[in-house]
Amino acid sequence: MKGSLQLGKIAGIRVSIHWTFLLLIAYIAFSNYRNGENLTQTGWTLLLVGSVFFVVFLHELGHALAAKHYHINTTSITLLPIGGVANLESIPENPKEELVVAFAGPAVNIVIAAITGLFITFPDTSQQLVSLLEQGLNAQTFFIQFLIINIWLAVFNLIPAFPMDGGRVLRALLAFRMPRHKATLVAARIGQFLAILFVFAGFYSNPFLIFIGLFIILGAQSEAEMTKMSYFTKGHLVRDVVMHHYETLQETQTIAEAVALLLNGTSRQFLVLDKDTPVGTINRDGIIQALSQSGKETPIGNIVQRNMPVLDAGTPLEKIYLSLLQRKDELHLVYDNGVFIGVLDFDNVAEFVMIKNAAGNQ
Ligand SMILES: [Zn+2]
């Protein structure tokens, strides 16, 4: 994740902490100072925050190790002020495996809470608990808080707001009865509804809920899209969707000719050739920019975008979805056994999915 500070590696997993985390620490130290807390109090508070994030890390490690059991690697664990993110290379498609991986995180918190409970005496009544906690943090209340936070982490993460853990549990349960992409859509809608409640609640209570809510809304959407994409592209190869019809320009042609081609048709992307060999692409923005900066007699060869992404016709579509998404506006060259056969871009794969989806709904 961008803006993260790497702390180290464990079991091949990169562990890093996001820079906004420092803001959180500074905020806590500052509000403690402003409330007139002494240094010892501030020290206890920071220690509590530190240990909470350590258990958040253990929670994520729980997911990662459960995934590893199913031969899924985790590239990194990042700690953010709103919690942790374990970056799994893929998400188990088997609902039973997804259930186990999703439960593994909250299970870690439940185990930690249970172990902590063995070593402390919990007050008998809630009134006693409240008056104890009002003393502020000390050696005794620290562990009580720690235990409560672990229970809270387990419960909060199990709220069925996809893509939170509880939402993944929900998706897995639904996926026992319906296709995975439909289960994801249902879970994502429920998640987004709950996330809106989080945002509202955040305005009246803890502002972190607003961030978590937004994170869920965006995360749910992109995962629902991804799952739909991989469901409908399964079993298809790049060869099945390659575009054989596309507009071309020769390197030696001028910007004026490119402008004419642009005005003459609907294409916004052009493949640039040196005779028959593709050398790069140029799009509408590039043509307009070149027209204003270097004039209409400039040869296309001077402004062509040369490092085009290349795809093999035999690659499964679901494997290239992410890289197509990352280079959304670029044409990809498709080669079959070393022979250039056409081009492909993200929109074309998206169209393919839309068509499959529509045909499946009949
Ligand atoms: Zn989790």
Boltz pocket constraint, residues with backbone or C-beta under 6 A from the ligand:
constraints:
  - pocket:
      binder: B
      contacts: [[A, 59], [A, 60], [A, 63], [A, 102], [A, 105], [A, 106], [A, 157], [A, 165]]
      max_distance: 6.0
